[in-house]
Amino acid sequence: MTDQVVDTGGASGAGVTGVAPARTGRGRVTGEDTLLGRERELAALHEDIGRTGLDTLAGQAPPRARVLLVAGRPGSGRTALAETFAAALTERYPDGLLRVRLTDPAGAPVPAGDAARSLLADLGEQTPAGAADDVLTEQLRTALAARRVLLLLDDAHDAEQVDELLPDNPACLLLAVATGPLTGLSDVRPCTLGGLERQAAVRLVERYAGPGRAAADPRAAERLAEECRGQPAALVLAAGWLATRPESSFADLLARLEAHRTAVPRALPEPAASEEDAAPPPAKTATDLPVDRLLRFSHDQLPAADQRLLRLLHLAPEGLADAHTASALAGCSVRHAAERLEHFVRHGLLRPLPGPRPAYEVPGCLVPGLRALAAESDRPAELQLACARMLERTVRLLHSCRAANEPPGSPARQRLAGLPSTLRFPGPKAAAEWLAERLPALLAAARLAVAEGAFDTLARRYVAALVRALVAHRGTEAAAPELYGLHRLVLDVARRGGLHREQAAALLNLADLDARTGRTGEALARYRAALDAARTGRDPYAAGRAMESLAGAHQELGDWARAADWYGRALAHRLVRAEDGEAARLYGKLAAVHAYAGHYGDARRNWGSAIAVHKRRGDVAGQARALAELARVQEYAGRPEEALRTCREAVTLAERAEDERLRAALHVRLADTLDRLGDPASARHHRGLAARLLGPGEAAALRAGA
């Protein structure tokens, strides 16, 4: 393995061909191994898809997509069964397979809007930043109305979550994976998974541990299958122990499991005082489940350093780990972390993800057990420190990612050359690929950093680094949905810490995105809040920007009076601070608002003030542009002769400024004025001058723009 960071990043999964390209969510690797003994369930799903629905029996056309459900405990192979079934149907759904996970690794349900946004991105649809959940789900249903897709919703939390994403198109099929029945969805018959039968369970262990090992002691092999209750995840962990110990037998493993069970103390319920006082039996603890028992056993068989690293992997954002994540969590070298992750794969504790860079997934069924082990063995301060190390490492990677997109020889590239080789990207393409692959985990880490609350300064640095990297590689417009969420996180941290300047900056950024997506009312509220925060924090820059943005929002709404009022306040703010350049610009904005409102006298006075400021500053080009706008207002006011004189003066100043494009634009403006005054010959002359300055095509474009 090379030391380059590009070889140790994550992967988000491969796409599927068709009109609707799909990322396969977490990029899970599946195969025949986890489907041993599931032939009956697979056949039942194929039979269910052809079953007549209740709407058809009632003589009605089905209004929505058909829903199939695979139900089972985590670790039962439910997702692998759903993926295999979906793969068999690709020809029937030519517009592709879309997949999203509806429960995060911490067990919280994913908001419908976030799921819809992810699916829309897979479809290549642009989504407005900060849009409400119902807007995004409606956009998803509209996008699926004319497509024939198979929608796989993995780890669904409840029926309402599925219903919000259900397409209003009977040509689509929705395949849901959940722990139990989705009560509330009509005409859904779950395909319920239990444990594998003995023979299938033994074959599964042999697939991982090596063929022929069960033949030496078939009874012990069957007892191991019973010990694991036929759960594929538990069987894989048992097989991992055997695979790394070729000299051990099934009987040896059973003996070790029994010794481990008696050695590990378990909390037992106290007996009830009487039958009347008897309470219902307590729910099973983590160690009552086969997968948790086998996880605890596998953990305890590892060396102490490996035990600690394995426990800390539950902190990996989105359950995605690579060598850098593991190295930062454990405080070891990247090379050593990469070796240990491969070792965990051989033990069945991690799944490798497809992609050009080695990356791994912590199986979701193991996360609760790892969290419980960490709570027992590690102090909260140690877990906090590990999390902080992981975030600090990612901040450095994000700085490196952004710097890789800077021009050669720039200060950022020079600083990048001084970083260790493991933190450097070979080029902009590798950095952009890493950012795209790791983005779900990077965003999850940002949420984790803010939710932790113990290191807000690090959280602010992390979010700032992620914002800069996104803007550098994707641009503000393309990254707007992610930036909106990140600015909200910054606002949460700023409010928690009473940081008024950071509050103002975050509110301004959010309001700008609201205004850009047409939510002008929300933008106004945030601009006012930003102004209050800026005044409290004594931030003159943010206060001036907030006042100007308030004016722009009112201008967008056509409220010329309020727009003029706020532009006037912003102008007074700049004049007090002797910021002449900004004052000249605001004089122009104020004049434009007055012109829109039909107050041409006020508009002329403000353009006159702008011209005076430009003249005082020696800005000849700015003076020429302001004169051109003054000429436009004079023409609106019915004074074409004045407009002609002003425009000729502007042309003279543009020649002094040696700005050919400005000169050409003014010649075109002058030609239009002469046309309206009935002098076509002079108008043709000035258009000819514009064409000689810029060429006929560009001159025509300038005229069209005017």
C-alpha positions in Angstrom: 0.0 0.0 0.0 1.3 3.4 -1.0 1.6 6.3 1.4 -0.5 8.6 -0.8 -3.8 9.6 0.7 -5.6 8.7 -2.5 -4.9 5.1 -1.7 -6.5 5.2 1.7 -9.7 7.1 1.1 -13.3 6.0 1.1 -15.7 5.0 -1.6 -19.4 5.7 -1.9 -20.3 2.9 -4.2 -20.8 2.2 -7.8 -23.5 3.4 -10.1 -26.0 1.4 -12.2 -26.6 1.9 -15.9 -29.8 3.5 -17.2 -31.6 6.8 -17.4 -31.6 7.0 -13.6 -28.0 6.3 -12.5 -27.9 5.1 -9.0 -25.3 5.2 -6.3 -25.7 2.0 -4.3 -25.7 4.0 -1.0 -23.1 2.6 1.3 -21.5 0.5 -1.5 -22.1 -2.8 0.2 -20.3 -5.9 -1.2 -22.6 -8.9 -1.5 -22.4 -12.3 -3.0 -23.8 -15.8 -2.8 -22.3 -16.4 0.6 -24.9 -14.5 2.6 -27.7 -16.0 0.5 -27.1 -19.6 1.3 -30.4 -21.2 2.3 -32.5 -18.2 1.2 -33.9 -19.8 -2.0 -37.4 -20.2 -0.5 -37.5 -16.5 0.5 -36.2 -15.4 -2.9 -38.8 -17.4 -4.7 -41.5 -16.0 -2.5 -40.4 -12.4 -3.4 -40.6 -13.3 -7.1 -44.0 -14.8 -6.6 -45.2 -11.8 -4.6 -44.2 -9.3 -7.4 -46.6 -11.1 -9.7 -49.4 -11.4 -7.2 -52.6 -9.5 -8.0 -52.9 -6.4 -5.8 -56.0 -5.3 -3.9 -56.7 -2.4 -6.3 -56.7 -4.8 -9.3 -59.0 -7.2 -7.5 -61.4 -4.2 -6.8 -61.3 -3.3 -10.5 -59.2 -0.2 -10.0 -55.9 0.8 -11.5 -53.2 0.9 -8.8 -52.5 4.6 -8.0 -48.9 4.1 -6.7 -45.9 1.8 -6.9 -46.1 -1.7 -5.6 -44.3 -2.2 -2.2 -42.5 -5.4 -1.3 -41.0 -5.9 2.2 -38.0 -7.9 3.4 -38.3 -8.1 7.2 -35.7 -9.4 9.6 -33.2 -8.6 12.4 -30.0 -6.8 11.5 -27.5 -9.5 10.7 -30.1 -11.8 9.2 -28.9 -11.1 5.6 -32.0 -9.1 4.8 -30.2 -6.4 2.8 -28.2 -9.0 0.8 -31.4 -10.8 -0.1 -33.0 -7.5 -1.2 -30.0 -6.6 -3.3 -29.9 -10.0 -5.0 -33.6 -9.8 -5.7 -33.2 -6.3 -7.1 -30.3 -7.3 -9.3 -32.5 -10.0 -10.9 -35.1 -7.3 -11.9 -32.8 -4.9 -13.6 -34.2 -5.7 -17.1 -37.7 -5.1 -15.9 -36.8 -1.6 -14.7 -34.7 -0.1 -17.4 -34.4 3.4 -15.8 -32.2 2.0 -13.1 -32.0 1.0 -9.4 -32.1 3.7 -6.7 -31.0 3.0 -3.2 -31.0 4.9 0.0 -30.6 4.0 3.7 -33.3 5.3 6.0 -31.6 4.8 9.4 -28.2 6.2 10.3 -25.5 4.1 12.1 -26.6 5.7 15.4 -30.1 4.3 14.9 -31.9 7.6 14.2 -34.3 7.8 11.3 -33.0 9.7 8.2 -35.4 12.7 7.5 -37.5 12.2 4.3 -36.1 15.3 2.8 -32.5 14.1 3.1 -33.4 10.7 1.6 -35.3 12.4 -1.3 -32.3 14.7 -1.9 -30.0 11.8 -2.2 -32.3 10.0 -4.6 -32.7 13.1 -6.7 -29.0 13.5 -6.9 -28.7 9.9 -8.2 -31.3 10.8 -10.8 -29.2 13.8 -11.8 -31.8 16.3 -10.6 -30.8 19.6 -9.1 -32.4 20.3 -5.7 -32.8 23.8 -4.1 -30.7 24.4 -1.1 -32.6 24.4 2.2 -35.8 23.2 0.7 -38.4 21.7 3.1 -38.9 18.0 3.2 -42.3 18.1 1.5 -40.9 20.1 -1.4 -38.1 17.6 -1.9 -40.4 14.5 -1.7 -42.8 16.1 -4.1 -39.9 16.8 -6.5 -38.9 13.2 -6.2 -42.4 11.9 -7.0 -42.5 14.3 -10.0 -39.1 13.0 -11.2 -40.2 9.4 -10.9 -43.6 10.0 -12.6 -42.2 9.2 -16.1 -39.6 6.7 -15.1 -39.6 3.0 -14.5 -37.2 2.4 -11.6 -36.7 0.0 -8.7 -36.4 1.9 -5.4 -34.6 0.0 -2.6 -35.2 1.6 0.8 -32.7 -0.1 3.2 -33.3 -0.2 7.0 -36.6 1.6 6.9 -37.6 2.9 10.3 -41.4 3.0 10.0 -44.2 3.0 7.4 -44.6 6.8 7.4 -40.9 7.1 6.3 -41.6 4.7 3.3 -44.9 6.3 2.4 -43.3 9.7 2.0 -40.9 8.3 -0.7 -43.4 6.0 -2.4 -43.7 7.0 -6.1 -47.1 7.8 -7.6 -46.3 5.6 -10.5 -47.4 2.0 -10.7 -44.7 1.3 -13.3 -42.1 1.6 -10.4 -41.4 -0.9 -7.7 -40.4 -0.1 -4.1 -38.5 -2.7 -2.2 -38.2 -1.9 1.6 -36.0 -3.6 4.1 -37.1 -3.3 7.8 -36.9 -5.0 11.1 -40.6 -5.8 11.3 -43.9 -5.3 9.4 -44.6 -1.7 8.2 -48.0 -1.3 9.7 -49.9 1.4 7.9 -49.0 0.5 4.3 -51.8 -1.3 2.6 -51.3 -4.5 0.5 -47.8 -5.3 1.9 -47.0 -8.8 2.8 -43.6 -9.1 4.5 -41.0 -11.7 3.5 -39.7 -12.5 7.0 -36.2 -13.9 7.5 -35.3 -16.2 10.4 -32.2 -18.1 11.0 -30.6 -20.3 8.3 -31.2 -24.1 8.4 -28.4 -26.2 9.8 -26.9 -27.4 6.5 -27.0 -23.9 5.0 -25.4 -22.4 8.1 -22.6 -25.0 8.1 -21.9 -24.3 4.4 -21.8 -20.6 5.1 -19.1 -21.1 7.8 -17.1 -23.4 5.5 -17.2 -20.8 2.7 -15.3 -18.4 4.9 -13.3 -20.8 7.1 -12.3 -23.3 4.4 -13.9 -26.3 2.8 -14.0 -29.7 4.4 -13.5 -28.6 8.0 -17.1 -29.5 9.0 -16.5 -33.1 7.8 -14.1 -33.8 10.6 -16.7 -33.2 13.2 -20.2 -32.7 11.7 -22.0 -32.8 15.0 -19.8 -29.9 16.4 -20.5 -28.0 13.2 -24.3 -28.4 13.7 -24.0 -27.4 17.3 -22.1 -24.2 16.2 -25.0 -23.4 13.8 -27.4 -23.8 16.7 -25.2 -21.6 18.9 -25.4 -18.9 16.3 -29.2 -19.5 15.8 -28.5 -19.6 12.1 -27.8 -15.8 11.9 -25.5 -15.1 9.0 -23.7 -12.2 10.8 -22.9 -14.4 13.8 -21.9 -17.3 11.6 -19.5 -15.0 9.6 -17.8 -13.9 12.9 -17.5 -17.6 13.9 -16.0 -18.4 10.5 -13.6 -15.5 10.8 -12.2 -17.0 14.1 -11.8 -20.3 12.4 -10.3 -18.8 9.2 -7.5 -17.1 11.1 -6.8 -20.4 13.1 -6.5 -23.2 10.5 -5.3 -25.6 13.2 -8.5 -25.2 15.3 -11.7 -27.3 14.9 -15.4 -26.6 15.3 -15.2 -28.3 18.7 -12.3 -26.0 19.8 -14.4 -23.0 18.9 -17.4 -24.3 20.8 -15.2 -25.0 23.9 -13.8 -21.5 23.7 -17.3 -20.0 23.4 -18.5 -21.9 26.4 -15.5 -20.9 28.4 -15.9 -17.3 27.4 -19.6 -17.3 28.3 -18.8 -18.5 31.8 -15.9 -16.1 32.2 -17.8 -13.0 31.2 -20.2 -11.8 34.0 -23.7 -11.1 32.8 -26.4 -9.0 34.5 -29.3 -11.2 35.5 -32.7 -10.0 36.7 -33.4 -10.3 40.4 -36.2 -12.7 41.3 -39.6 -11.2 42.0 -40.8 -11.2 45.6 -44.1 -12.8 44.8 -46.2 -13.7 41.8 -48.2 -10.5 42.3 -45.0 -8.4 42.1 -43.7 -10.3 39.1 -42.8 -8.0 36.2 -42.7 -8.9 32.5 -39.4 -10.5 31.6 -36.7 -7.9 30.7 -35.7 -7.3 27.1 -32.7 -9.2 25.9 -29.4 -7.4 26.5 -26.8 -7.1 23.8 -25.0 -10.3 24.9 -28.3 -12.3 24.6 -28.2 -12.0 20.8 -25.9 -14.4 18.9 -24.2 -11.6 16.9 -23.4 -9.7 20.0 -22.1 -12.8 21.8 -19.8 -13.6 18.9 -18.7 -10.0 18.6 -17.7 -9.9 22.2 -15.9 -13.2 21.8 -14.0 -12.1 18.7 -13.1 -8.8 20.4 -11.8 -10.6 23.5 -9.6 -12.9 21.4 -7.7 -9.9 19.9 -4.6 -8.3 21.3 -5.3 -5.3 23.5 -4.3 -2.7 20.9 -6.5 -4.3 18.3 -9.4 -4.5 20.8 -9.1 -0.8 21.4 -9.0 0.1 17.7 -12.0 -2.2 17.0 -14.1 -0.6 19.7 -13.2 2.9 18.5 -14.5 2.1 15.0 -18.0 2.7 16.2 -17.1 6.4 16.0 -16.4 6.3 12.3 -18.9 8.6 10.6 -21.5 6.8 8.6 -19.8 3.6 9.6 -17.2 4.2 6.9 -13.6 3.7 7.9 -10.3 3.9 6.1 -6.7 3.9 7.2 -6.7 7.6 8.0 -9.8 7.3 10.2 -8.5 4.3 12.0 -5.0 5.9 12.4 -6.5 9.0 13.9 -8.9 7.2 16.2 -6.2 4.9 17.6 -3.3 7.3 17.5 -1.1 5.0 15.4 0.5 5.2 11.9 -1.5 5.1 8.7 0.4 2.0 7.6 -0.3 0.1 10.8 -3.9 1.1 10.8 -4.3 -0.2 7.2 -2.8 -3.6 8.2 -5.2 -3.9 11.2 -8.2 -3.1 9.1 -7.3 -5.9 6.7 -6.9 -8.1 9.7 -10.4 -7.2 10.9 -11.8 -8.1 7.4 -10.3 -11.6 7.8 -12.0 -11.9 11.1 -15.4 -11.0 9.6 -15.5 -7.7 11.6 -15.4 -5.3 8.6 -16.7 -5.4 5.0 -14.4 -4.1 2.2 -16.0 -1.5 -0.1 -15.5 -1.4 -3.8 -13.5 1.4 -5.3 -10.0 2.4 -6.2 -9.1 3.2 -2.6 -9.1 0.7 0.3 -12.1 1.5 2.4 -14.3 -0.5 4.8 -17.8 -0.5 6.3 -18.5 -1.4 9.9 -21.6 -3.7 9.6 -24.6 -2.0 11.0 -25.5 -5.0 13.2 -22.1 -4.7 15.0 -22.3 -1.0 15.8 -24.5 -1.3 18.9 -22.2 -4.1 20.3 -19.1 -2.0 19.6 -20.7 1.0 21.3 -21.5 -1.2 24.3 -18.0 -2.5 24.5 -16.5 1.0 24.3 -18.8 2.2 27.1 -17.6 -0.7 29.3 -13.9 -0.4 28.5 -13.1 3.2 27.6 -13.5 6.3 29.6 -15.6 9.1 28.1 -12.6 11.3 28.0 -10.7 8.7 25.9 -13.6 8.5 23.4 -13.7 12.2 23.2 -10.0 12.5 22.5 -10.2 9.8 19.8 -13.1 11.7 18.2 -11.1 15.0 18.3 -8.0 13.3 16.8 -10.2 12.0 13.9 -11.7 15.5 13.3 -8.3 17.1 13.5 -6.8 14.7 10.9 -9.8 15.3 8.6 -9.3 19.1 8.9 -5.7 18.6 7.6 -6.9 16.4 4.8 -9.6 18.9 3.8 -6.9 21.7 3.7 -4.8 19.5 1.5 -7.8 18.7 -0.7 -8.5 22.4 -1.2 -4.9 23.3 -1.8 -4.6 20.6 -4.5 -6.9 22.7 -6.6 -4.9 25.8 -6.2 -2.5 27.0 -9.1 1.1 25.7 -8.9 3.4 28.0 -7.0 0.5 29.5 -4.9 1.0 29.8 -1.2 -1.5 27.0 -0.5 0.5 24.6 -2.8 3.7 25.6 -1.1 2.2 24.8 2.3 0.9 21.5 0.8 4.5 20.5 -0.1 5.5 20.7 3.5 2.8 18.2 4.7 3.7 14.5 5.3 3.2 12.3 2.2 0.2 10.5 3.7 -1.7 13.9 3.8 -0.9 14.9 0.2 -2.9 14.3 -2.9 -1.1 13.7 -6.1 -3.3 16.2 -8.1 -6.6 18.0 -8.3 -8.4 15.0 -9.8 -7.4 12.7 -7.0 -8.5 15.3 -4.4 -11.9 15.8 -6.1 -12.5 12.1 -6.3 -11.6 11.7 -2.6 -14.0 14.5 -1.7 -16.8 13.0 -3.7 -16.3 9.5 -2.3 -16.0 10.6 1.3 -18.6 13.4 1.2 -21.4 11.5 3.1 -18.9 10.6 5.9 -17.5 14.1 5.9 -20.9 15.7 6.4 -21.7 13.1 9.1 -18.5 14.0 10.9 -19.5 17.7 10.8 -22.8 16.8 12.4 -20.9 14.7 15.0 -18.5 17.5 15.8 -21.3 20.0 16.4 -23.5 17.6 18.4 -20.5 16.6 20.7 -20.5 20.1 22.1 -17.1 19.6 23.9 -14.9 21.0 21.2 -16.8 23.8 19.4 -13.6 25.5 18.2 -12.5 22.3 16.4 -16.0 22.0 15.0 -15.9 25.5 13.6 -12.5 24.8 12.0 -13.7 21.5 10.6 -16.8 23.0 9.0 -14.8 26.0 7.6 -12.3 23.6 6.0 -15.1 21.5 4.5 -16.9 24.5 3.1 -13.7 25.8 1.4 -12.9 22.4 -0.1 -16.4 22.1 -1.5 -16.3 25.5 -3.0 -12.9 24.9 -4.5 -13.8 21.7 -6.2 -17.5 22.0 -6.9 -18.3 25.7 -6.9 -20.8 27.6 -4.8 -23.8 26.8 -7.0 -23.3 23.0 -7.3 -22.4 22.7 -3.6 -25.3 24.9 -2.3 -27.4 22.0 -0.7 -24.4 20.8 1.3 -23.3 24.4 2.2 -26.8 25.2 3.5 -26.6 22.4 6.0 -23.0 23.3 7.0 -24.0 27.0 7.6 -26.8 25.8 9.9 -24.3 23.8 11.9 -22.1 26.9 12.2 -25.1 28.8 13.4 -25.8 26.2 16.1 -22.3 26.4 17.4 -22.2 30.2 17.3 -25.5 30.4 19.3 -24.3 27.9 21.8 -21.1 29.8 22.4 -22.6 33.3 22.2 -20.4 34.2 19.2 -22.3 37.0 17.6 -20.0 37.6 14.7 -20.1 34.0 13.7 -23.9 34.1 14.1 -24.1 37.1 11.7 -21.9 35.4 9.1 -23.8 32.1 9.2 -27.2 33.9 9.0 -26.0 36.0 6.0 -24.8 32.9 4.2 -28.1 31.1 4.9 -30.1 34.1 3.8 -28.1 34.4 0.6 -29.0 30.8 -0.3 -32.6 31.4 0.7 -32.8 34.4 -1.6 -31.1 32.5 -4.4 -33.7 29.8 -4.3 -36.7 32.2 -4.2 -37.5 32.0 -0.5 -37.3 35.8 -0.1 -39.5 35.9 3.0 -37.2 33.5 4.9 -34.2 35.5 3.6 -35.6 38.8 4.9 -36.0 37.3 8.4 -32.5 35.9 8.4 -31.0 39.2 7.1 -32.7 41.1 10.0 -31.4 38.5 12.5 -27.9 38.9 11.0 -28.1 42.7 11.4 -29.0 42.3 15.0 -26.2 39.8 15.6 -23.7 42.0 13.8 -24.7 45.1 15.9 -24.4 43.1 19.1 -21.0 41.7 18.0 -19.9 45.2 16.7 -19.1 43.8 13.3 -19.4 46.7 10.9 -18.7 44.6 7.8 -21.6 42.2 8.5 -23.9 45.0 9.5 -23.3 46.8 6.2 -23.7 43.7 4.2 -27.0 42.8 6.1 -28.5 46.3 5.4 -27.6 46.1 1.7 -29.0 42.5 1.5 -32.2 43.7 3.1 -32.5 46.3 0.5 -31.9 43.8 -2.3 -34.5 41.4 -0.9 -37.1 44.2 -0.8 -36.1 45.2 -4.3 -36.7 41.6 -5.4 -40.2 41.9 -3.9 -40.9 45.2 -5.8 -41.1 47.1 -2.5 -39.2 50.2 -3.8 -39.8 52.3 -0.7 -38.3 49.8 1.7 -35.5 49.0 -0.7 -34.6 52.7 -1.0 -34.7 53.1 2.8 -32.3 50.2 3.4 -30.0 51.2 0.6 -29.9 54.7 2.2 -29.0 53.2 5.6 -26.3 51.0 4.0 -25.0 54.1 2.2 -24.9 56.2 5.4 -23.0 53.3 7.1 -20.3 53.3 4.4 -20.0 57.1 4.4 -19.4 57.2 8.1 -16.6 54.7 7.6 -15.2 56.7 4.7 -15.5 53.8 2.3 -15.8 55.8 -0.9 -15.7 52.9 -3.3 -18.6 51.1 -1.6 -20.4 54.4 -1.2 -20.2 55.0 -5.0 -21.6 51.5 -5.7 -24.5 52.1 -3.2 -25.3 55.5 -4.8 -25.8 53.6 -8.0 -28.0 50.9 -6.4 -30.1 53.6 -4.7 -30.4 55.4 -8.0 -31.5 52.2 -9.8 -34.3 51.7 -7.2 -35.6 55.2 -7.7 -35.6 54.7 -11.4 -37.6 51.5 -11.0 -40.1 53.4 -8.9 -40.3 56.2 -11.5 -38.6 58.8 -9.3 -36.2 60.0 -12.0 -35.2 63.2 -10.1 -34.0 61.2 -7.2 -32.3 58.8 -9.5 -30.4 61.6 -11.3 -29.3 63.1 -8.1 -27.9 59.8 -6.8 -26.1 59.1 -10.1 -24.6 62.5 -9.8 -23.3 61.7 -6.4 -21.8 58.5 -7.6 -20.1 60.4 -10.5 -18.7 62.9 -8.0 -17.3 60.1 -5.7 -15.7 58.3 -8.7 -14.1 61.6 -9.9 -12.7 62.3 -6.4 -11.2 58.8 -6.3 -9.7 59.2 -9.8 -11.7 56.2 -11.1 -12.2 57.3 -14.7 -13.8 54.0 -15.8 -16.3 54.1 -12.9 -17.1 57.7 -13.8 -17.8 56.7 -17.4 -20.1 53.8 -16.3 -22.0 56.1 -13.9 -22.5 58.7 -16.7 -23.8 56.0 -19.0 -26.4 55.0 -16.4 -27.3 58.7 -15.8 -27.9 59.0 -19.5 -30.3 56.0 -19.4 -32.3 57.7 -16.6 -32.3 61.0 -18.5 -33.8 59.1 -21.5 -36.4 57.5 -19.3 -37.3 60.9 -18.0 -37.9 62.1 -21.5 -34.7 64.1 -22.0 -33.0 62.5 -25.0 -30.8 65.5 -25.9 -29.4 65.5 -22.3 -28.9 61.8 -22.5 -27.0 62.2 -25.8 -24.6 64.8 -24.3 -24.1 62.7 -21.2 -23.4 59.6 -23.2 -20.8 61.4 -25.4 -19.1 62.5 -22.2 -19.0 59.0 -21.0 -17.4 57.8 -24.3 -14.7 60.4 -23.9 -13.9 59.2 -20.4 -13.9 55.5 -21.5 -11.3 56.5 -24.1 -9.2 58.0 -21.4 -9.6 54.9 -19.3 -8.4 52.7 -22.3 -11.2 50.2 -21.6 -12.2 48.9 -25.1 -15.1 46.9 -24.0 -16.6 49.8 -22.0 -16.0 52.1 -25.1 -17.8 49.6 -27.3 -20.8 49.3 -24.9 -21.1 53.1 -24.8 -20.9 53.4 -28.6 -23.8 50.9 -28.8 -25.7 52.9 -26.1 -25.0 56.1 -28.1 -26.3 54.5 -31.3 -29.5 53.4 -29.7 -30.1 57.0 -28.4 -29.4 58.4 -31.9 -31.9 56.0 -33.4 -34.5 57.3 -31.1 -33.6 60.9 -32.0 -34.0 60.1 -35.7 -30.4 60.1 -36.8 -29.8 56.6 -38.2 -26.6 57.5 -40.1 -24.8 58.6 -36.9 -26.2 55.5 -35.2 -24.7 53.2 -37.9 -21.4 55.0 -37.5 -21.2 54.3 -33.7 -22.2 50.7 -34.2 -19.4 50.4 -36.7 -17.0 51.8 -34.1 -18.2 49.2 -31.6 -17.7 46.4 -34.1 -14.2 47.5 -34.9 -13.4 47.6 -31.2 -14.7 44.1 -30.3 -15.8 42.4 -33.5 -19.3 42.2 -35.1 -20.5 39.3 -33.1 -19.6 40.6 -29.7 -20.9 44.1 -30.6 -24.2 42.5 -31.5 -24.3 40.7 -28.2 -23.6 44.0 -26.4 -26.5 45.6 -28.2 -28.8 42.7 -27.3 -27.8 42.9 -23.7 -28.4 46.6 -23.6 
